[in-house]
């Protein structure tokens, strides 16, 4: 089922006698849910782009590539640089903006500008009873009622099916440079990344690849500013080694999309943790390979299989199984108080429990 309009979608959901599995571009099949496939790919198109107001409105099935191309013509961008999962998951199709919002997909620049959720201005969606709901608007100063915009972002289609999203966009980048330190162990790399992030030099990407032996620092902005900050950052991090400039224009796309794990056998886990805990947790994983992003706050792990959470024990953070199977939850189990809140929200927005049933439970 691939309705072409919001009203058709509402009728399908209202008339459904069983569970529905929500599908956007089909590029991110994370977790398993019951039911018939309900696609949003036919609800597509940019309905509003106001470059002067840094605002864009698009239907949920609009390909991300289409949005990025339209923004590029005005020297603008989706600053949170959403990840493309196709290489990592071996999928085809086109990532859609609705899928990005539903999963709150955010890339390396999150440490500097925020996540997808932070750029959301408004949403339209259909809940589990077939009701069309609108929340938010097209400007940042919108404080009326409950903030369903933030609630829907990252809910993975379990509370409602997105039909339209409003986003804040940012101007393009005039200059970008990437500096690297070689040969740091994980703990030292995290210390270097933390020093860069706590500095005034506005790094917009900080990652560590133990396999390649590279710790990466990205600077963006006007050319003179980038040159000045690069020189200052080099002096600041001199105790960790000599920073060298990398001439790899697709370096951060590789970090964003975790291309080093693409085509490699094994399970892939995504862990959100305190950077200060990251190296110690990695030491307990017995992973085949890892990649640190967000200064150590995000850890990607390639393993031979099994429940990584059981291996790590109790830790502050959460782990999501992005690729692989097992007799354990894909998403981090919630503590009882939070689980009760989540169950209450699902009961309110999807009282028949038909939208992506079982996906996040």
PyMOL commands that set and color helices and strands:
alter all, ss='L'
color gray80, all
select helices_A, chain A and resi 6-14+51-53+64-72+86-89+97-103+110-113+116-119+148-152+186-197+223-236+238-240+251-257+259-261+275-285+294-296+308-312+336-349
alter helices_A, ss='H'
color red, helices_A
select strands_A, chain A and resi 20-23+36-39+46-50+55-59+76-77+120-127+132-136+160-168+170-171+175-182+203-209+214-221+244-246+267-273+289-293+298-303+317-323
alter strands_A, ss='S'
color yellow, strands_A
deselect
rebuild
show_as cartoon
